[in-house]
């Protein structure tokens, strides 16, 4: 079985390689051609679909929607020039910190 970081790193690389492809041949390129607001909106749509799947208690659909969220999040991060590594470093920074404490520190 492949590890999650390996899968995500490969996906991030594929997304980066497709950014400049023809929008006629690549969904990623098509999203980029339409701009950041469309990419962000698509991520939001996928998040709503995941919530609906979770509330419907449909595990298979939830898995698919979760994959769509991760994919579209990586597209959005790439469009903003933010790497998956930066996100992982932030998660590492938060490790061992209470979620309540971390949230409270953001409002200071």
FIMI-212683 format. One record per atom (N, C-alpha, C, O): residue number from 1; x, y, z. Coordinates in nm, 4 decimals. Example, Ala and Ser with C-alpha at 12.3 -4.5 7.8 and 13.67 -1.06 7.14 Angstrom:
2
+------+----------+----------+----------+
: resi :        X :        Y :        Z :
+------+----------+----------+----------+
:    1 :   1.3190 :  -0.5690 :   0.7800 :
:    1 :   1.2300 :  -0.4500 :   0.7800 :
:    1 :   1.3200 :  -0.3300 :   0.7800 :
:    1 :   1.4236 :  -0.3319 :   0.8465 :
:    2 :   1.2850 :  -0.2250 :   0.7080 :
:    2 :   1.3670 :  -0.1060 :   0.7140 :
:    2 :   1.2900 :   0.0030 :   0.7870 :
:    2 :   1.3409 :   0.1138 :   0.8039 :
+------+----------+----------+----------+
END
This chain:
108
+------+----------+----------+----------+
: resi :        X :        Y :        Z :
+------+----------+----------+----------+
:    1 :   0.0835 :  -0.1178 :   0.0000 :
:    1 :   0.0000 :   0.0000 :   0.0000 :
:    1 :   0.0881 :   0.1242 :   0.0000 :
:    1 :   0.1876 :   0.1302 :   0.0722 :
:    2 :   0.0522 :   0.2216 :  -0.0794 :
:    2 :   0.1268 :   0.3467 :  -0.0879 :
:    2 :   0.0906 :   0.4358 :   0.0299 :
:    2 :  -0.0242 :   0.4373 :   0.0744 :
:    3 :   0.1886 :   0.5101 :   0.0804 :
:    3 :   0.1600 :   0.5995 :   0.1925 :
:    3 :   0.0889 :   0.7247 :   0.1432 :
:    3 :   0.1053 :   0.7660 :   0.0284 :
:    4 :   0.0104 :   0.7839 :   0.2308 :
:    4 :  -0.0652 :   0.9047 :   0.1954 :
:    4 :   0.0266 :   1.0169 :   0.1468 :
:    4 :  -0.0038 :   1.0800 :   0.0456 :
:    5 :   0.1385 :   1.0438 :   0.2159 :
:    5 :   0.2245 :   1.1520 :   0.1660 :
:    5 :   0.2780 :   1.1257 :   0.0246 :
:    5 :   0.2905 :   1.2188 :  -0.0551 :
:    6 :   0.3095 :   0.9999 :  -0.0065 :
:    6 :   0.3573 :   0.9677 :  -0.1410 :
:    6 :   0.2480 :   0.9920 :  -0.2446 :
:    6 :   0.2736 :   1.0499 :  -0.3502 :
:    7 :   0.1276 :   0.9479 :  -0.2145 :
:    7 :   0.0154 :   0.9670 :  -0.3059 :
:    7 :  -0.0110 :   1.1147 :  -0.3273 :
:    7 :  -0.0303 :   1.1589 :  -0.4405 :
:    8 :  -0.0119 :   1.1909 :  -0.2199 :
:    8 :  -0.0389 :   1.3343 :  -0.2310 :
:    8 :   0.0726 :   1.4068 :  -0.3062 :
:    8 :   0.0455 :   1.4973 :  -0.3852 :
:    9 :   0.1966 :   1.3679 :  -0.2822 :
:    9 :   0.3091 :   1.4303 :  -0.3535 :
:    9 :   0.3019 :   1.4007 :  -0.5030 :
:    9 :   0.3280 :   1.4883 :  -0.5855 :
:   10 :   0.2667 :   1.2781 :  -0.5373 :
:   10 :   0.2514 :   1.2442 :  -0.6795 :
:   10 :   0.1371 :   1.3227 :  -0.7424 :
:   10 :   0.1499 :   1.3740 :  -0.8536 :
:   11 :   0.0255 :   1.3319 :  -0.6709 :
:   11 :  -0.0882 :   1.4069 :  -0.7223 :
:   11 :  -0.0527 :   1.5537 :  -0.7396 :
:   11 :  -0.0890 :   1.6146 :  -0.8402 :
:   12 :   0.0171 :   1.6108 :  -0.6437 :
:   12 :   0.0596 :   1.7509 :  -0.6545 :
:   12 :   0.1474 :   1.7705 :  -0.7784 :
:   12 :   0.1333 :   1.8704 :  -0.8490 :
:   13 :   0.2371 :   1.6767 :  -0.8049 :
:   13 :   0.3249 :   1.6864 :  -0.9226 :
:   13 :   0.2455 :   1.6752 :  -1.0523 :
:   13 :   0.2727 :   1.7477 :  -1.1479 :
:   14 :   0.1491 :   1.5862 :  -1.0562 :
:   14 :   0.0657 :   1.5719 :  -1.1770 :
:   14 :  -0.0130 :   1.7000 :  -1.2006 :
:   14 :  -0.0203 :   1.7486 :  -1.3135 :
:   15 :  -0.0715 :   1.7546 :  -1.0952 :
:   15 :  -0.1475 :   1.8788 :  -1.1084 :
:   15 :  -0.0575 :   1.9904 :  -1.1603 :
:   15 :  -0.0963 :   2.0645 :  -1.2507 :
:   16 :   0.0616 :   2.0028 :  -1.1041 :
:   16 :   0.1558 :   2.1064 :  -1.1496 :
:   16 :   0.1915 :   2.0877 :  -1.2966 :
:   16 :   0.2037 :   2.1852 :  -1.3707 :
:   17 :   0.2081 :   1.9634 :  -1.3382 :
:   17 :   0.2468 :   1.9381 :  -1.4773 :
:   17 :   0.1342 :   1.9680 :  -1.5757 :
:   17 :   0.1588 :   1.9929 :  -1.6937 :
:   18 :   0.0127 :   1.9654 :  -1.5273 :
:   18 :  -0.1025 :   1.9866 :  -1.6168 :
:   18 :  -0.1525 :   2.1307 :  -1.6179 :
:   18 :  -0.2375 :   2.1655 :  -1.6999 :
:   19 :  -0.1017 :   2.2143 :  -1.5293 :
:   19 :  -0.1471 :   2.3534 :  -1.5233 :
:   19 :  -0.1365 :   2.4247 :  -1.6570 :
:   19 :  -0.2259 :   2.5003 :  -1.6951 :
:   20 :  -0.0286 :   2.4009 :  -1.7272 :
:   20 :  -0.0034 :   2.4739 :  -1.8519 :
:   20 :  -0.0437 :   2.3960 :  -1.9767 :
:   20 :  -0.0137 :   2.4385 :  -2.0883 :
:   21 :  -0.1103 :   2.2842 :  -1.9594 :
:   21 :  -0.1577 :   2.2062 :  -2.0750 :
:   21 :  -0.2723 :   2.2806 :  -2.1422 :
:   21 :  -0.3188 :   2.3833 :  -2.0928 :
:   22 :  -0.3155 :   2.2292 :  -2.2515 :
:   22 :  -0.4310 :   2.2860 :  -2.3198 :
:   22 :  -0.5571 :   2.2604 :  -2.2380 :
:   22 :  -0.5795 :   2.1481 :  -2.1930 :
:   23 :  -0.6395 :   2.3626 :  -2.2184 :
:   23 :  -0.7659 :   2.3414 :  -2.1475 :
:   23 :  -0.8569 :   2.2394 :  -2.2160 :
:   23 :  -0.9469 :   2.1841 :  -2.1528 :
:   24 :  -0.8338 :   2.2147 :  -2.3438 :
:   24 :  -0.9119 :   2.1140 :  -2.4155 :
:   24 :  -0.8709 :   1.9722 :  -2.3784 :
:   24 :  -0.9471 :   1.8777 :  -2.3988 :
:   25 :  -0.7498 :   1.9576 :  -2.3237 :
:   25 :  -0.6998 :   1.8235 :  -2.2947 :
:   25 :  -0.6803 :   1.7952 :  -2.1461 :
:   25 :  -0.6469 :   1.6829 :  -2.1086 :
:   26 :  -0.7009 :   1.8956 :  -2.0614 :
:   26 :  -0.6739 :   1.8771 :  -1.9191 :
:   26 :  -0.7756 :   1.9523 :  -1.8341 :
:   26 :  -0.7968 :   2.0723 :  -1.8517 :
:   27 :  -0.8379 :   1.8798 :  -1.7420 :
:   27 :  -0.9320 :   1.9413 :  -1.6485 :
:   27 :  -0.8610 :   2.0441 :  -1.5614 :
:   27 :  -0.9151 :   2.1515 :  -1.5351 :
:   28 :  -0.7403 :   2.0118 :  -1.5168 :
:   28 :  -0.6632 :   2.1052 :  -1.4343 :
:   28 :  -0.6365 :   2.2336 :  -1.5124 :
:   28 :  -0.6551 :   2.3432 :  -1.4595 :
:   29 :  -0.5933 :   2.2209 :  -1.6372 :
:   29 :  -0.5673 :   2.3390 :  -1.7200 :
:   29 :  -0.6951 :   2.4195 :  -1.7420 :
:   29 :  -0.6926 :   2.5425 :  -1.7433 :
:   30 :  -0.8057 :   2.3494 :  -1.7591 :
:   30 :  -0.9346 :   2.4173 :  -1.7786 :
:   30 :  -0.9708 :   2.4986 :  -1.6544 :
:   30 :  -1.0150 :   2.6130 :  -1.6656 :
:   31 :  -0.9522 :   2.4401 :  -1.5367 :
:   31 :  -0.9780 :   2.5138 :  -1.4135 :
:   31 :  -0.8888 :   2.6365 :  -1.4030 :
:   31 :  -0.9358 :   2.7452 :  -1.3693 :
:   32 :  -0.7600 :   2.6193 :  -1.4320 :
:   32 :  -0.6665 :   2.7318 :  -1.4237 :
:   32 :  -0.7020 :   2.8413 :  -1.5234 :
:   32 :  -0.6895 :   2.9599 :  -1.4927 :
:   33 :  -0.7459 :   2.8024 :  -1.6417 :
:   33 :  -0.7845 :   2.9013 :  -1.7431 :
:   33 :  -0.9046 :   2.9831 :  -1.6969 :
:   33 :  -0.9194 :   3.0995 :  -1.7343 :
:   34 :  -0.9893 :   2.9226 :  -1.6164 :
:   34 :  -1.1091 :   2.9920 :  -1.5689 :
:   34 :  -1.0811 :   3.0798 :  -1.4477 :
:   34 :  -1.1615 :   3.1670 :  -1.4147 :
:   35 :  -0.9687 :   3.0581 :  -1.3816 :
:   35 :  -0.9262 :   3.1485 :  -1.2749 :
:   35 :  -0.9509 :   3.0998 :  -1.1334 :
:   35 :  -1.0250 :   3.0044 :  -1.1094 :
:   36 :  -0.8862 :   3.1686 :  -1.0410 :
:   36 :  -0.8894 :   3.1336 :  -0.8994 :
:   36 :  -1.0312 :   3.1319 :  -0.8411 :
:   36 :  -1.0626 :   3.0404 :  -0.7650 :
:   37 :  -1.1182 :   3.2284 :  -0.8731 :
:   37 :  -1.2531 :   3.2223 :  -0.8156 :
:   37 :  -1.3278 :   3.0930 :  -0.8535 :
:   37 :  -1.4014 :   3.0378 :  -0.7717 :
:   38 :  -1.3093 :   3.0462 :  -0.9744 :
:   38 :  -1.3763 :   2.9228 :  -1.0175 :
:   38 :  -1.3167 :   2.8029 :  -0.9447 :
:   38 :  -1.3894 :   2.7129 :  -0.9028 :
:   39 :  -1.1848 :   2.8016 :  -0.9296 :
:   39 :  -1.1199 :   2.6918 :  -0.8573 :
:   39 :  -1.1692 :   2.6893 :  -0.7127 :
:   39 :  -1.2014 :   2.5828 :  -0.6600 :
:   40 :  -1.1750 :   2.8052 :  -0.6490 :
:   40 :  -1.2210 :   2.8130 :  -0.5099 :
:   40 :  -1.3664 :   2.7698 :  -0.4976 :
:   40 :  -1.4023 :   2.6971 :  -0.4050 :
:   41 :  -1.4484 :   2.8135 :  -0.5891 :
:   41 :  -1.5899 :   2.7755 :  -0.5872 :
:   41 :  -1.6060 :   2.6238 :  -0.6034 :
:   41 :  -1.6900 :   2.5622 :  -0.5380 :
:   42 :  -1.5248 :   2.5650 :  -0.6910 :
:   42 :  -1.5314 :   2.4203 :  -0.7132 :
:   42 :  -1.4945 :   2.3446 :  -0.5860 :
:   42 :  -1.5570 :   2.2437 :  -0.5532 :
:   43 :  -1.3931 :   2.3931 :  -0.5142 :
:   43 :  -1.3559 :   2.3307 :  -0.3869 :
:   43 :  -1.4730 :   2.3388 :  -0.2894 :
:   43 :  -1.5027 :   2.2419 :  -0.2196 :
:   44 :  -1.5387 :   2.4526 :  -0.2846 :
:   44 :  -1.6548 :   2.4680 :  -0.1973 :
:   44 :  -1.7673 :   2.3727 :  -0.2336 :
:   44 :  -1.8309 :   2.3146 :  -0.1457 :
:   45 :  -1.7918 :   2.3568 :  -0.3628 :
:   45 :  -1.8957 :   2.2633 :  -0.4082 :
:   45 :  -1.8632 :   2.1206 :  -0.3641 :
:   45 :  -1.9508 :   2.0466 :  -0.3193 :
:   46 :  -1.7371 :   2.0838 :  -0.3774 :
:   46 :  -1.6968 :   1.9485 :  -0.3376 :
:   46 :  -1.7119 :   1.9293 :  -0.1873 :
:   46 :  -1.7494 :   1.8212 :  -0.1420 :
:   47 :  -1.6832 :   2.0331 :  -0.1103 :
:   47 :  -1.6980 :   2.0244 :   0.0352 :
:   47 :  -1.8448 :   2.0031 :   0.0724 :
:   47 :  -1.8759 :   1.9225 :   0.1600 :
:   48 :  -1.9339 :   2.0748 :   0.0063 :
:   48 :  -2.0770 :   2.0576 :   0.0326 :
:   48 :  -2.1205 :   1.9158 :  -0.0030 :
:   48 :  -2.1968 :   1.8538 :   0.0711 :
:   49 :  -2.0728 :   1.8647 :  -0.1152 :
:   49 :  -2.1074 :   1.7281 :  -0.1558 :
:   49 :  -2.0571 :   1.6259 :  -0.0540 :
:   49 :  -2.1225 :   1.5243 :  -0.0306 :
:   50 :  -1.9412 :   1.6523 :   0.0066 :
:   50 :  -1.8888 :   1.5613 :   0.1090 :
:   50 :  -1.9761 :   1.5654 :   0.2344 :
:   50 :  -2.0012 :   1.4622 :   0.2965 :
:   51 :  -2.0218 :   1.6837 :   0.2708 :
:   51 :  -2.1102 :   1.6965 :   0.3868 :
:   51 :  -2.2396 :   1.6191 :   0.3624 :
:   51 :  -2.2866 :   1.5469 :   0.4504 :
:   52 :  -2.2963 :   1.6339 :   0.2442 :
:   52 :  -2.4201 :   1.5631 :   0.2104 :
:   52 :  -2.3969 :   1.4118 :   0.2173 :
:   52 :  -2.4798 :   1.3387 :   0.2715 :
:   53 :  -2.2852 :   1.3653 :   0.1628 :
:   53 :  -2.2547 :   1.2219 :   0.1662 :
:   53 :  -2.2376 :   1.1734 :   0.3100 :
:   53 :  -2.2828 :   1.0642 :   0.3444 :
:   54 :  -2.1733 :   1.2531 :   0.3930 :
:   54 :  -2.1535 :   1.2141 :   0.5324 :
:   54 :  -2.2865 :   1.2047 :   0.6060 :
:   54 :  -2.3095 :   1.1110 :   0.6824 :
:   55 :  -2.3729 :   1.3012 :   0.5827 :
:   55 :  -2.5028 :   1.3009 :   0.6501 :
:   55 :  -2.5944 :   1.1896 :   0.5978 :
:   55 :  -2.6818 :   1.1408 :   0.6694 :
:   56 :  -2.5728 :   1.1508 :   0.4726 :
:   56 :  -2.6504 :   1.0401 :   0.4150 :
:   56 :  -2.5960 :   0.9053 :   0.4603 :
:   56 :  -2.6535 :   0.8007 :   0.4302 :
:   57 :  -2.4847 :   0.9087 :   0.5328 :
:   57 :  -2.4183 :   0.7881 :   0.5829 :
:   57 :  -2.3821 :   0.6923 :   0.4702 :
:   57 :  -2.3944 :   0.5706 :   0.4838 :
:   58 :  -2.3373 :   0.7492 :   0.3592 :
:   58 :  -2.2951 :   0.6706 :   0.2430 :
:   58 :  -2.1432 :   0.6739 :   0.2378 :
:   58 :  -2.0840 :   0.7673 :   0.1837 :
:   59 :  -2.0807 :   0.5715 :   0.2943 :
:   59 :  -1.9346 :   0.5705 :   0.3053 :
:   59 :  -1.8644 :   0.5759 :   0.1706 :
:   59 :  -1.7664 :   0.6486 :   0.1545 :
:   60 :  -1.9137 :   0.4996 :   0.0740 :
:   60 :  -1.8493 :   0.4975 :  -0.0573 :
:   60 :  -1.8549 :   0.6353 :  -0.1224 :
:   60 :  -1.7566 :   0.6815 :  -0.1803 :
:   61 :  -1.9688 :   0.6997 :  -0.1126 :
:   61 :  -1.9807 :   0.8336 :  -0.1706 :
:   61 :  -1.8932 :   0.9329 :  -0.0942 :
:   61 :  -1.8316 :   1.0206 :  -0.1548 :
:   62 :  -1.8876 :   0.9199 :   0.0369 :
:   62 :  -1.8031 :   1.0084 :   0.1171 :
:   62 :  -1.6563 :   0.9936 :   0.0786 :
:   62 :  -1.5844 :   1.0930 :   0.0687 :
:   63 :  -1.6119 :   0.8709 :   0.0571 :
:   63 :  -1.4733 :   0.8481 :   0.0153 :
:   63 :  -1.4461 :   0.9197 :  -0.1177 :
:   63 :  -1.3443 :   0.9873 :  -0.1330 :
:   64 :  -1.5370 :   0.9043 :  -0.2122 :
:   64 :  -1.5207 :   0.9710 :  -0.3417 :
:   64 :  -1.5199 :   1.1216 :  -0.3290 :
:   64 :  -1.4383 :   1.1888 :  -0.3919 :
:   65 :  -1.6100 :   1.1757 :  -0.2481 :
:   65 :  -1.6149 :   1.3215 :  -0.2306 :
:   65 :  -1.4923 :   1.3724 :  -0.1557 :
:   65 :  -1.4426 :   1.4811 :  -0.1853 :
:   66 :  -1.4430 :   1.2953 :  -0.0592 :
:   66 :  -1.3206 :   1.3340 :   0.0117 :
:   66 :  -1.2027 :   1.3397 :  -0.0854 :
:   66 :  -1.1198 :   1.4304 :  -0.0777 :
:   67 :  -1.1956 :   1.2428 :  -0.1768 :
:   67 :  -1.0902 :   1.2451 :  -0.2785 :
:   67 :  -1.1042 :   1.3684 :  -0.3664 :
:   67 :  -1.0043 :   1.4310 :  -0.4018 :
:   68 :  -1.2286 :   1.4042 :  -0.4022 :
:   68 :  -1.2513 :   1.5245 :  -0.4834 :
:   68 :  -1.2064 :   1.6498 :  -0.4093 :
:   68 :  -1.1482 :   1.7401 :  -0.4694 :
:   69 :  -1.2331 :   1.6558 :  -0.2785 :
:   69 :  -1.1903 :   1.7711 :  -0.1991 :
:   69 :  -1.0383 :   1.7828 :  -0.2008 :
:   69 :  -0.9839 :   1.8903 :  -0.2258 :
:   70 :  -0.9709 :   1.6729 :  -0.1744 :
:   70 :  -0.8243 :   1.6764 :  -0.1703 :
:   70 :  -0.7688 :   1.7182 :  -0.3057 :
:   70 :  -0.6782 :   1.8012 :  -0.3127 :
:   71 :  -0.8223 :   1.6615 :  -0.4128 :
:   71 :  -0.7776 :   1.6974 :  -0.5472 :
:   71 :  -0.7960 :   1.8473 :  -0.5720 :
:   71 :  -0.7026 :   1.9157 :  -0.6141 :
:   72 :  -0.9154 :   1.8973 :  -0.5461 :
:   72 :  -0.9425 :   2.0383 :  -0.5750 :
:   72 :  -0.8673 :   2.1315 :  -0.4801 :
:   72 :  -0.8329 :   2.2434 :  -0.5181 :
:   73 :  -0.8414 :   2.0867 :  -0.3574 :
:   73 :  -0.7584 :   2.1654 :  -0.2659 :
:   73 :  -0.6170 :   2.1782 :  -0.3215 :
:   73 :  -0.5585 :   2.2865 :  -0.3179 :
:   74 :  -0.5622 :   2.0688 :  -0.3725 :
:   74 :  -0.4278 :   2.0743 :  -0.4310 :
:   74 :  -0.4254 :   2.1628 :  -0.5556 :
:   74 :  -0.3263 :   2.2315 :  -0.5801 :
:   75 :  -0.5324 :   2.1621 :  -0.6342 :
:   75 :  -0.5404 :   2.2523 :  -0.7493 :
:   75 :  -0.5391 :   2.3969 :  -0.7004 :
:   75 :  -0.4674 :   2.4805 :  -0.7552 :
:   76 :  -0.6183 :   2.4262 :  -0.5973 :
:   76 :  -0.6246 :   2.5619 :  -0.5426 :
:   76 :  -0.4908 :   2.6054 :  -0.4842 :
:   76 :  -0.4447 :   2.7167 :  -0.5095 :
:   77 :  -0.4286 :   2.5174 :  -0.4061 :
:   77 :  -0.2976 :   2.5510 :  -0.3499 :
:   77 :  -0.1972 :   2.5812 :  -0.4602 :
:   77 :  -0.1218 :   2.6781 :  -0.4516 :
:   78 :  -0.1966 :   2.4976 :  -0.5641 :
:   78 :  -0.1053 :   2.5197 :  -0.6757 :
:   78 :  -0.1321 :   2.6517 :  -0.7465 :
:   78 :  -0.0388 :   2.7203 :  -0.7882 :
:   79 :  -0.2584 :   2.6869 :  -0.7601 :
:   79 :  -0.2930 :   2.8137 :  -0.8252 :
:   79 :  -0.2425 :   2.9326 :  -0.7449 :
:   79 :  -0.2105 :   3.0369 :  -0.8017 :
:   80 :  -0.2353 :   2.9175 :  -0.6139 :
:   80 :  -0.1861 :   3.0240 :  -0.5272 :
:   80 :  -0.0360 :   3.0142 :  -0.5013 :
:   80 :   0.0208 :   3.0996 :  -0.4333 :
:   81 :   0.0283 :   2.9111 :  -0.5549 :
:   81 :   0.1715 :   2.8958 :  -0.5335 :
:   81 :   0.2066 :   2.8467 :  -0.3945 :
:   81 :   0.3177 :   2.8689 :  -0.3463 :
:   82 :   0.1126 :   2.7802 :  -0.3303 :
:   82 :   0.1351 :   2.7240 :  -0.1968 :
:   82 :   0.1573 :   2.5742 :  -0.2133 :
:   82 :   0.0781 :   2.5060 :  -0.2785 :
:   83 :   0.2639 :   2.5238 :  -0.1549 :
:   83 :   0.2957 :   2.3822 :  -0.1713 :
:   83 :   0.2299 :   2.2969 :  -0.0637 :
:   83 :   0.1979 :   2.3441 :   0.0453 :
:   84 :   0.2112 :   2.1724 :  -0.0970 :
:   84 :   0.1628 :   2.0759 :   0.0002 :
:   84 :   0.2594 :   2.0694 :   0.1184 :
:   84 :   0.2164 :   2.0527 :   0.2325 :
:   85 :   0.3873 :   2.0823 :   0.0924 :
:   85 :   0.4871 :   2.0797 :   0.1996 :
:   85 :   0.4611 :   2.1901 :   0.3018 :
:   85 :   0.4772 :   2.1678 :   0.4218 :
:   86 :   0.4217 :   2.3074 :   0.2566 :
:   86 :   0.3900 :   2.4168 :   0.3489 :
:   86 :   0.2724 :   2.3792 :   0.4389 :
:   86 :   0.2728 :   2.4097 :   0.5581 :
:   87 :   0.1732 :   2.3139 :   0.3826 :
:   87 :   0.0566 :   2.2716 :   0.4598 :
:   87 :   0.0982 :   2.1647 :   0.5600 :
:   87 :   0.0574 :   2.1687 :   0.6760 :
:   88 :   0.1790 :   2.0698 :   0.5155 :
:   88 :   0.2256 :   1.9645 :   0.6068 :
:   88 :   0.3091 :   2.0223 :   0.7205 :
:   88 :   0.2986 :   1.9766 :   0.8343 :
:   89 :   0.3915 :   2.1218 :   0.6912 :
:   89 :   0.4704 :   2.1866 :   0.7963 :
:   89 :   0.3805 :   2.2556 :   0.8978 :
:   89 :   0.4088 :   2.2537 :   1.0176 :
:   90 :   0.2720 :   2.3167 :   0.8503 :
:   90 :   0.1773 :   2.3799 :   0.9423 :
:   90 :   0.1090 :   2.2751 :   1.0291 :
:   90 :   0.0891 :   2.2968 :   1.1486 :
:   91 :   0.0731 :   2.1618 :   0.9700 :
:   91 :   0.0147 :   2.0538 :   1.0495 :
:   91 :   0.1144 :   2.0020 :   1.1527 :
:   91 :   0.0774 :   1.9738 :   1.2666 :
:   92 :   0.2405 :   1.9896 :   1.1127 :
:   92 :   0.3442 :   1.9468 :   1.2076 :
:   92 :   0.3566 :   2.0467 :   1.3219 :
:   92 :   0.3727 :   2.0078 :   1.4376 :
:   93 :   0.3491 :   2.1752 :   1.2892 :
:   93 :   0.3607 :   2.2797 :   1.3914 :
:   93 :   0.2474 :   2.2673 :   1.4930 :
:   93 :   0.2664 :   2.2920 :   1.6122 :
:   94 :   0.1306 :   2.2293 :   1.4449 :
:   94 :   0.0132 :   2.2188 :   1.5319 :
:   94 :   0.0068 :   2.0884 :   1.6098 :
:   94 :  -0.0726 :   2.0762 :   1.7030 :
:   95 :   0.0883 :   1.9918 :   1.5737 :
:   95 :   0.0825 :   1.8614 :   1.6391 :
:   95 :   0.1076 :   1.8756 :   1.7887 :
:   95 :   0.2012 :   1.9434 :   1.8313 :
:   96 :   0.0236 :   1.8114 :   1.8668 :
:   96 :   0.0395 :   1.8158 :   2.0117 :
:   96 :  -0.0216 :   1.9381 :   2.0760 :
:   96 :  -0.0171 :   1.9533 :   2.1981 :
:   97 :  -0.0792 :   2.0262 :   1.9945 :
:   97 :  -0.1436 :   2.1459 :   2.0476 :
:   97 :  -0.2940 :   2.1210 :   2.0448 :
:   97 :  -0.3490 :   2.0766 :   1.9440 :
:   98 :  -0.3584 :   2.1498 :   2.1546 :
:   98 :  -0.5033 :   2.1345 :   2.1603 :
:   98 :  -0.5681 :   2.2178 :   2.0510 :
:   98 :  -0.5271 :   2.3312 :   2.0264 :
:   99 :  -0.6685 :   2.1622 :   1.9857 :
:   99 :  -0.7412 :   2.2365 :   1.8837 :
:   99 :  -0.8019 :   2.3641 :   1.9396 :
:   99 :  -0.8080 :   2.4659 :   1.8707 :
:  100 :  -0.8461 :   2.3589 :   2.0625 :
:  100 :  -0.9030 :   2.4787 :   2.1258 :
:  100 :  -0.7954 :   2.5843 :   2.1488 :
:  100 :  -0.8185 :   2.7033 :   2.1275 :
:  101 :  -0.6776 :   2.5398 :   2.1925 :
:  101 :  -0.5671 :   2.6340 :   2.2142 :
:  101 :  -0.5211 :   2.6943 :   2.0818 :
:  101 :  -0.4966 :   2.8146 :   2.0729 :
:  102 :  -0.5095 :   2.6104 :   1.9796 :
:  102 :  -0.4625 :   2.6586 :   1.8487 :
:  102 :  -0.5593 :   2.7610 :   1.7927 :
:  102 :  -0.5165 :   2.8638 :   1.7401 :
:  103 :  -0.6872 :   2.7356 :   1.8025 :
:  103 :  -0.7876 :   2.8279 :   1.7519 :
:  103 :  -0.7834 :   2.9587 :   1.8304 :
:  103 :  -0.7921 :   3.0665 :   1.7716 :
:  104 :  -0.7704 :   2.9503 :   1.9598 :
:  104 :  -0.7638 :   3.0706 :   2.0438 :
:  104 :  -0.6418 :   3.1545 :   2.0101 :
:  104 :  -0.6479 :   3.2773 :   2.0163 :
:  105 :  -0.5299 :   3.0899 :   1.9742 :
:  105 :  -0.4078 :   3.1653 :   1.9420 :
:  105 :  -0.4225 :   3.2454 :   1.8130 :
:  105 :  -0.3531 :   3.3455 :   1.7947 :
:  106 :  -0.5120 :   3.2031 :   1.7228 :
:  106 :  -0.5326 :   3.2744 :   1.5971 :
:  106 :  -0.6082 :   3.4039 :   1.6168 :
:  106 :  -0.5966 :   3.4943 :   1.5341 :
:  107 :  -0.6857 :   3.4160 :   1.7243 :
:  107 :  -0.7659 :   3.5371 :   1.7451 :
:  107 :  -0.6904 :   3.6424 :   1.8239 :
:  107 :  -0.7438 :   3.7498 :   1.8515 :
:  108 :  -0.5658 :   3.6123 :   1.8605 :
:  108 :  -0.4861 :   3.7092 :   1.9382 :
:  108 :  -0.4077 :   3.8010 :   1.8486 :
:  108 :  -0.3357 :   3.8881 :   1.8973 :
+------+----------+----------+----------+
END
